[in-house]
Amino acid sequence: MKKKFLTGFLSILMITMFSLPVIAQTRKLNQRIFSEKVNREILIGYGNREGMEQQPFSQWFEKEYNAYQPDDSLLKTLKGTHLSDMNITIVLGTWCPDSRREVPRFFKVADILNIPDDHIKIIYVDRDKTAPGIDLTGLHIERVPTFIFTLYGKEVGRIIETPHGSMEEEFKELCKVIHSKKFNKNQS
């Protein structure tokens, strides 16, 4: 009986010891800080769309999302393309006027095209384009927002600061790149 108890106790101890690092690494999303540089509360670090749907950020997010009227005929041509297979990293500043305009527009188009939320990674940055605990050097961020589109682990393209034309026109250009380079899952 003591042997069963000891074996059970050691098993629980081992599971707990190996689980703690995983629990400690869990990302805290949509963290808020007060930025002295912009004299307001901002979102910082990893996040999701819900961060922008909360006050005070929802004031600009909802306004721009609802006001944006994408080109329906262009969107129809984009349905059924590889766009819903892409992963998109958005680096933005909630203090930045371009981010406040373009990110809600992006989500409007993404919603219409059924791009899954789990394919969109958001990193909120401060005025210096940094986020504590996140190494952004490999992303080469110079301006925000920056939308980085990848397919099967390869970068397909970027939208930096503002699209050339409309957001949906940029999506169309990304589709052309995908088609011209014949991206597929087996490419290395």
Order of alpha helices (4+ residues) and beta strands (2+ residues): alpha-beta-beta-alpha-alpha-alpha-beta-alpha-beta-beta-beta-alpha
